[in-house]
Amino acid sequence: NNTKSSYLNLTLDINPWESSDLRYSIDWTNSLSKTRKANIEIASGIINDLGQTISFQSVIYKYFQLKASAEHRKLFSAGSRIPSSLFVDLDIIYKRDRIELCFTLVNLLNSLDYAVKYLGSFSNTENIYLLRQRSLMFRAKFSL
């Protein structure tokens, strides 16, 4: 079995104004797997994976901070109908002196599928995982 992979990443980091940060990243991966027996190819598979992430954080007003992120992922495979995944999360944080309160919205768009593909010696498998639904979490930190 022989596997070859290529990987490309581009990241951009910008500070639009003081106390803010905007980041964008795009990744592309190509994997090719071939299995041979007596110089005859008996199995092969290709995966192309594209991933994009964008995140933003900033102080909104004095003690309030906003963090938002989105992740998009798409697997490309010949003869396959793999869904793309899009996840959006949001944090609203209140920080003052010895207290920090945080509301977190996870999976804001309620994306329920996450696909993974594996290249193996004789088989290529696709798994689609069912994820947790949209949720709201609250976190509090205190220091004495």
HELIX and SHEET records of a PDB file:
SHEET    1   A 7 ASN A   2  ILE A  14  0                                        
SHEET    2   A 7 SER A  20  LYS A  37 -1                                        
SHEET    3   A 7 ILE A  40  TYR A  61 -1                                        
SHEET    4   A 7 PHE A  64  PHE A  76 -1                                        
SHEET    5   A 7 SER A  85  ARG A  96 -1                                        
SHEET    6   A 7 ILE A  99  VAL A 106 -1                                        
SHEET    7   A 7 SER A 135  PHE A 142 -1                                        
SHEET    1   B 2 ASP A 113  LEU A 119  0                                        
SHEET    2   B 2 ASN A 124  LEU A 130 -1                                        
END                                                                             
